[in-house]
């Protein structure tokens, strides 16, 4: 049994034997059957729910069906023991030789170990997509890391992934940016902006010092051509100039984090090309857009709300709570209409599987967007998953901190990277599930202890590389039977779960599971390293025992491979040595 994904291989065996006991099971039943790691090693290495899932459709008792599976699986090569448990689970204990047989598989595959077979399945992952009105802050950082690691994970699982950034450059916020930049332009010309500021609708929205260089660049390019002239003369020019410069800044910040998108899509370009009308046409053709009056919002009295007729999308037919406006009272499209058009555009580009990574403040927007995608699909397969990223507080010495000199009111991404490095930022952002709030502890991020997960994992890889350098000239052994110590067996059991974890984490859209896996694998390796200090028989290098040494070098090399493979998914660099 030389397959890279041992869990998939054993699942195939379980399905084959199940077919003998319960033939003609439907595909949807078979799809729910799993082979998973046991939670308690006392219950074996793997467990299957096959009897539980198949019993009712097959018209059998689950415990009797489990007993039949146990009898058949016990005779399989590589399975040392099979036993029924609970209401119909089957626990499997693997033969030591089967575990050992996976080491050569890992060594042969190298960092491609765990790589899923190529799938004819395109996935668009859209993440960050911050308004181009200022530098990226720590809130954007979490979405950037989650989206990028998820994209890498899906690619590792075999999917064809496109990483996309949606530039929100069509709304009022970029006009506000242009007006804020105009103030910096006047200041660069040594002119007072006070008279102009008094005329700005809604007041100045963006006063950060990061706009000063943009104002200076405009003054250098245009001189006083636009000084004290009507907005109509310069608003579009200043908007385009400012958005381009802000996107340059955003790309630089993302690159410092190791994030590079494949595609940048412009909302304004979509709108100006008539994309909104095209995107909504499918819904009109299906009769899903109508003129109507919405009920008053909950908690509002009649005096607080004015009923008016609007164009509405029948979102309730696709799982939303209420129908949603697609046009304002003045006839202009809502943001929702633009977002419908954007997702219609992605689907037109061949993406029927889409993942959006949003901030938690957009949680109320999820159901309406998923309803729109279902409607746009018009019965075709389509899936929109939305990952919400909760807020991040940056802490130091137990207190919240603000490090930004340019913005003043938030922690900029670049400042965080400069403080602790991109590896620590990326790894620590993935040590909590994205929808859980988290504190980013600056002290822990630079600590050289187990409390710093990125250090702990990188240290494990550095130790592996140290052993392999010291063992240069020693070839991994064909005879691996000496790897029988509990610590060595624990390492093997962890290593063989990597392909399955890639597959499962990709399907559940949970890249944080990779960070947890690496932390646990590093713990197994450090435990084995420390065991060698106390027990000379477990040391990796023993001059008088070449066979045992060669076997352990194989184990160390395989561990380094899987650590590098996992770190590549997270976008974190493996280190050769700790300094």
Secondary structure, 3 states (H helix, E strand, C coil): CCCCCHHHHHHHHHHHHHHHHCCCCCHHHHCCCCEEECCCHHHCCEEECHHHHHHHHHCCCHHHHHHHHHHHHCCCCCEEEEEEECCCEEEEEECHHHHHHHHHHHHHHHHHCCCCCCCCCEEEEECCCCCCCCCCEHHHHHHHHHHHHHHHHHHHCCCEEEEEEEECCCCHHHHHHHHHHHHHHHHHCCCCCHHHHCCCCCCCCCCCHHHHHHHHHHHHHHCCCCCCCCHHHHHHHHHHHHHHHHHHHHHHHHHHCCCCCCEEEEHHHHHHCCHHHHHHHHHHHCCCEEEECCCCCCCCCHHHCCCCCEEEECHHHHCCCCCEECECCCCCECHHHHHHHHHHHHHHCCCCEEEEEEEHHHHHHHHHHHHHHHHHHCCCCCEEEEEEECCEEEEECCEECCCCCCCCCCCEHHHHHHHHCHHHHHHHHCCCCCCCCEEEEHHHHHCCCCCCHHHHHHHHHHHHHHHHHHCCCCCCCCCCCCCCCHHHHHHHHHHCCHHHHHHHHHHHCCCHHHHHHHHHHHHHHHHHHHHHHHCHHHCCCCCCCHHHHHHHHHHHHHHHHHHHHHHHHHCCCCCCCCC
